[in-house]
Amino acid sequence: MVKNKLLYFASGAASVIVLAVILNFTYEDAIKSINPFPQSYKIVTPAIPKNLNFCGESVPIYNIEVRERIEREFIVNTYWHSATLLLLKNANRWFPVIEPILKRNGIPDDFKYMSMIESNLTNAVSPAGAVGFWQLMKASADRYKLEVNDEIDERYNVEKSTEAACKYLKESYEKYGNWTMSAGSYNMGINGVSTQMERQKADNYYNLVMNEETSRFVARIISMKYIHQNPENYGFDINESDLYPPFKTKNVVVNYKVEHWADFAKENGINYKTLKYFNPWLRDNFLTNKENKTYEIKIPAQGTFKLINESK
């Protein structure tokens, strides 16, 4: 079968070349005519700005290792079209939620791009058990006063987990006095970075030998920052209407026991699925709430979210 196909292709190519001679085409023209790739399609190295910064701190791309490290992430995020396209669409929905929280806590705006590369702006769960937009482990959640149990997991709450991430970054910045190192420590841990600084006698993130994930971490953030700011420079042609719109919601205060969230949802004009969609931090279908804690439950504003009709 393979032999027959090769003979068929060879005879076909020979026919094209003979025809080219008859029609006064060049040999090169004949070869091009059987090229299966369109001539206008090209894969090129993405343009990297001459001056890069993260949180106002200059990125030393004059160093060949750093430049190639950064270039790697520009290439990956430019040509991993599906993932980057979804990130750009999702950013339009979630950055308006994240940005004011960063600002209120004195955290540079560039850290919103860290949430992109941590979780793809989804409530992801890592193999190690890190959860949510900011990929918080349970120990970190406990440290920064997030509730995590069988009924509630506030790591899935974008607002509260962003507040927790801000606390970590402020703590790290107070130790290092450098936002780039703070970002690296978010991935590797403050103890891990400090150990490597002492072991290697270096205090600059770009001068430290780190594991591959931490070494790539800041470069990934930087690449997403510049691609998001100028997507057309990297081949992403996105209409504003294609971007995911921010949610419009209202809060319903709950400071009591809830027997079943499906009943609660129906009482508020929605269904259980919609309730969980807007409040993924509700982890069971009831709330014991023995201490009568106060929770704010998000409900879509009237007319902004169409429910699926129940089958008859």
Secondary structure, DSSP 4 states (H G I P E B T S, - for coil): -HHHHHHHHHHHHHHHHHHHHHTT--HHHHHHHT-SS-TT----PPP--SS-EETTEEP-TTSHHHHHHHHHHHHHHHH-HHHHHHHHHHHHHHHHHHHHHHHHTT--GGGHHHHHHHHTTS--B-TT--BTTTTB-HHHHHHTT--BSSSBBGGG-HHHHHHHHHHHHHHHHHHHS-HHHHHHHHHH-HHHHHHHHHHHT---GGGS---HHHHHHHHHHHHHHHHHH-GGGGT----GGGSPPPP-EEEEEE-S-BS-HHHHHHHTTS-HHHHHHH-TTB-SS-B--TT---EEEEEEPTTSSPPPPPP-
